[in-house]
Amino acid sequence: LQVRNVRLTEVGDSGMKWEIMADTARYLKKENLALFEKVTVKLVTKEGRTFVMTGDRGQANTESRDVELTGNVDIQSDSGDRFRTDRLRYVNSAKRIETDAAVAMANKGIQVNAVGMILSLEEKKVTLLSQVRANFTQIQGVKR
């Protein structure tokens, strides 16, 4: 099964709300996979935090609810955090977003490059795994 201009919304048991929009989607029933092209995933946590993730391609496991995005992946949070990478995975059971690829993170006054990242939605914590390099800029009115 293949469809165009897809919009799929789901509210999980944990109170998280998913909205997946894609140019095209294919469903592989035997593999429990939905495959997406030019995909946007909007995730709203039970606390109301919003993360918008985009990528060239994506896949969602319809049983585990794990999602993978590849190709020009961009994540933006409602608090102004922005992450860019080539691939990432959302692990539903752990409520975390992770990648082992190079990642660039930016927010007000800071830019960080690293290899590997774990973003825990429950702990509200970002862990950068290796080769971390950060640049800080002076924010008006804030002394270092």
C-alpha positions in Angstrom: 0.0 0.0 0.0 1.4 3.4 -1.0 -0.3 6.8 -0.3 0.5 10.4 -1.0 0.3 13.5 1.3 0.0 11.5 4.4 -1.0 12.8 7.8 -1.1 10.3 10.7 -1.8 11.2 14.3 -1.5 9.0 17.3 -1.7 9.4 21.1 0.4 6.9 23.0 -0.3 5.2 26.3 2.3 7.5 27.9 0.4 10.6 26.9 2.8 11.5 24.0 1.1 12.7 20.9 2.7 11.9 17.4 1.8 13.6 14.2 3.6 12.3 11.1 3.3 14.1 7.8 5.0 12.9 4.6 4.9 13.3 0.8 4.5 9.6 0.4 4.1 6.6 2.7 4.3 2.8 2.1 3.1 0.2 4.6 4.8 -3.2 4.8 2.4 -5.3 6.8 4.7 -8.4 7.2 7.6 -6.2 8.6 5.3 -3.9 10.7 6.9 -0.9 9.0 5.7 2.3 7.6 8.2 4.0 5.2 8.0 7.7 4.5 9.6 10.2 2.0 10.0 13.9 2.9 8.8 13.3 6.4 8.0 15.6 9.3 7.3 14.2 12.8 5.8 16.4 15.5 6.1 15.0 18.9 4.3 16.6 21.9 5.2 15.2 25.3 2.7 14.7 28.1 4.2 17.9 29.7 3.4 19.9 26.5 6.9 20.2 25.1 7.1 20.1 21.3 9.8 18.7 19.1 9.5 18.9 15.3 11.8 16.5 13.4 12.2 16.5 9.6 14.1 14.2 7.3 14.4 13.0 3.7 13.3 9.5 4.7 11.7 7.9 7.7 10.4 4.6 9.0 8.1 3.7 11.9 7.8 0.3 13.4 4.0 -0.1 13.9 4.5 -2.4 16.9 7.3 -0.8 18.9 6.5 2.7 17.8 10.2 3.3 17.2 10.9 5.9 14.5 14.0 6.4 12.4 14.8 9.4 10.2 17.6 9.7 7.7 19.0 12.4 5.3 19.2 16.0 6.3 17.6 15.4 9.7 16.6 18.5 11.6 15.1 18.7 15.1 13.6 21.9 16.6 12.2 22.2 20.1 9.7 24.7 21.3 12.4 26.1 23.7 14.7 27.1 20.7 17.0 24.2 20.6 18.0 23.0 17.2 19.8 19.8 16.2 21.1 18.7 12.8 22.4 15.3 11.9 22.3 12.7 9.1 20.2 10.1 11.0 18.4 9.6 14.3 16.2 7.2 16.0 13.4 7.7 18.5 13.2 4.8 20.9 9.7 4.7 22.2 10.3 2.3 25.2 13.0 4.6 26.6 11.4 7.9 25.4 14.6 9.1 23.9 16.0 10.5 20.7 19.5 9.2 19.8 22.1 9.2 17.0 25.6 7.8 16.6 26.3 10.2 13.8 27.8 13.7 13.8 25.4 16.2 15.3 25.3 20.0 15.5 23.3 21.7 18.3 22.5 25.4 18.5 20.6 27.5 20.9 20.8 31.1 22.1 24.5 31.9 22.6 25.9 28.4 22.1 26.8 26.1 19.2 28.0 22.6 19.9 29.3 19.9 17.5 29.8 16.3 18.6 29.6 12.7 17.4 26.7 10.9 19.0 23.8 12.2 21.1 21.1 11.0 23.5 18.2 13.3 24.2 16.1 11.9 27.1 12.6 13.3 26.9 11.7 12.0 30.4 14.9 13.3 32.1 14.9 16.5 29.9 18.6 15.9 29.4 21.0 16.0 26.4 24.1 13.8 26.4 26.8 14.4 23.8 28.9 11.3 23.4 32.3 12.2 21.8 34.4 14.8 20.0 32.5 17.6 21.6 33.4 21.1 20.6 31.5 24.2 21.8 31.4 27.9 20.9 29.9 30.4 23.2 28.8 33.9 22.2 28.3 36.8 24.6 24.6 37.4 25.3 23.7 41.0 26.0 23.4 41.7 29.7 25.0 38.5 30.8 28.4 38.4 32.2 30.6 35.3 32.1 
